Amino acid sequence: MAKTDFFPLRPAANPTIYAYEDTNPQYAGLLKVGYTIKSAKERVAEQYPTLRPGTKPYKIVLDEPAIKENGTTFTDHDVHRLLRKRGFLNPNGEWFKCKLTDVIFNDAKFSLQFNYFILKTAKRATVRIYFLFMRGN
């Protein structure tokens, strides 16, 4: 049996969860949480189509694979649902009144609940080791 029979092939798309801050004062304290199959940089740039002199009016603060441990994907809707459930204000669309640490914390809780590990690689390994230890494996 060939190796590819054991492991599902990874899709050519790159499913990504991202979050960014807009520098406009009306967005102070808000993060836009989104999903894309492109790079986060490309997707956010599409949302700001007018070229402006100077620095970009946004800062990408989260750019992580939206892939479950089993190889399937999840979307921003899953993360939005969790943020709302946790009580974070959602004034409009994909904008949330929260900090990056709140999104990562909630993603981590979401991850642990559904076996989604979207933390950085080092943290991902630590979380897995901890849960193997806690389960007695």
C-alpha positions in Angstrom: 0.0 0.0 0.0 1.4 3.4 -1.0 2.1 6.1 1.6 -0.6 8.3 0.2 -3.1 5.7 1.1 -2.4 6.3 4.8 -2.3 10.1 4.9 -4.8 12.5 3.3 -3.1 14.8 0.8 -3.0 18.4 2.0 -5.0 20.7 -0.3 -3.2 23.3 -2.4 -5.2 26.0 -0.7 -3.7 27.5 2.5 -6.7 28.0 4.9 -5.7 30.7 7.3 -7.3 32.5 10.3 -6.1 36.0 10.7 -6.8 39.1 12.8 -5.8 42.7 12.2 -6.0 46.1 13.9 -7.1 49.2 11.9 -5.2 52.4 12.8 -8.3 54.6 12.3 -9.3 55.9 15.8 -12.9 54.7 15.3 -11.5 51.1 15.3 -9.5 51.5 18.5 -9.7 48.4 20.6 -11.3 46.3 17.8 -9.8 43.4 15.9 -11.1 42.1 12.6 -11.0 38.3 12.6 -11.2 36.6 9.2 -10.5 33.5 7.2 -8.9 33.2 3.8 -7.3 30.6 1.5 -4.8 33.2 0.4 -2.1 34.7 2.6 -3.4 37.0 5.3 -1.3 39.8 3.8 -3.0 39.4 0.4 -6.5 39.2 1.9 -6.2 42.2 4.2 -4.6 44.2 1.4 -7.8 43.5 -0.7 -9.8 45.1 2.0 -7.8 48.3 1.6 -7.7 48.7 -2.2 -6.7 52.4 -2.2 -3.0 52.9 -2.2 -2.0 55.5 0.3 1.3 57.1 1.0 3.1 56.2 4.2 2.4 53.2 6.4 -0.4 50.8 5.9 -3.6 51.7 7.9 -3.6 48.2 9.5 -1.4 45.8 11.3 -1.8 42.0 11.0 -1.5 40.5 14.5 -2.6 36.9 13.9 -1.8 34.7 10.9 -2.3 31.0 11.7 -3.3 27.9 9.7 -7.0 27.1 10.1 -6.4 23.3 10.0 -7.5 20.9 12.7 -5.2 18.2 13.9 -7.0 15.7 11.7 -6.2 17.7 8.6 -9.7 19.2 8.1 -10.3 23.0 8.2 -12.4 25.4 10.2 -13.4 29.0 9.4 -13.7 32.3 11.0 -17.4 31.6 11.7 -16.3 29.0 14.3 -13.9 31.6 16.0 -16.6 34.3 15.8 -19.1 32.0 17.4 -16.7 31.3 20.3 -15.8 35.0 20.8 -19.6 35.9 21.0 -20.2 33.0 23.4 -17.4 34.3 25.6 -19.1 37.7 25.7 -16.9 39.8 23.5 -18.7 42.6 21.8 -19.2 42.3 18.1 -20.2 45.8 16.9 -20.4 44.8 13.2 -19.5 42.0 10.9 -16.2 40.4 11.8 -15.0 43.1 14.2 -14.7 42.2 17.8 -13.9 44.4 20.9 -11.0 42.3 22.2 -7.3 42.0 22.4 -5.1 39.5 20.5 -4.5 37.6 23.8 -8.3 37.2 24.0 -8.5 35.8 20.5 -5.6 33.4 21.1 -7.0 32.4 24.5 -10.4 31.7 23.0 -8.8 30.0 20.0 -6.9 27.8 22.5 -10.0 27.0 24.4 -11.8 26.3 21.1 -8.8 24.2 20.0 -8.8 22.1 23.1 -12.6 21.6 23.0 -12.6 20.5 19.3 -9.0 19.3 18.9 -8.1 22.4 17.0 -4.5 23.4 17.6 -3.8 26.7 16.0 -1.3 27.9 18.5 2.4 28.4 17.5 4.3 25.2 16.9 6.1 25.2 20.2 2.9 25.9 22.2 1.1 23.3 20.1 3.6 20.6 21.2 3.3 21.7 24.8 -0.5 21.5 24.8 -0.4 18.0 23.3 2.1 16.8 25.8 0.0 18.2 28.7 -3.2 16.6 27.5 -1.5 13.2 26.9 -0.1 13.5 30.4 -3.6 14.5 31.8 -5.3 11.6 30.0 -2.7 9.2 31.4 -1.3 8.2 28.0 
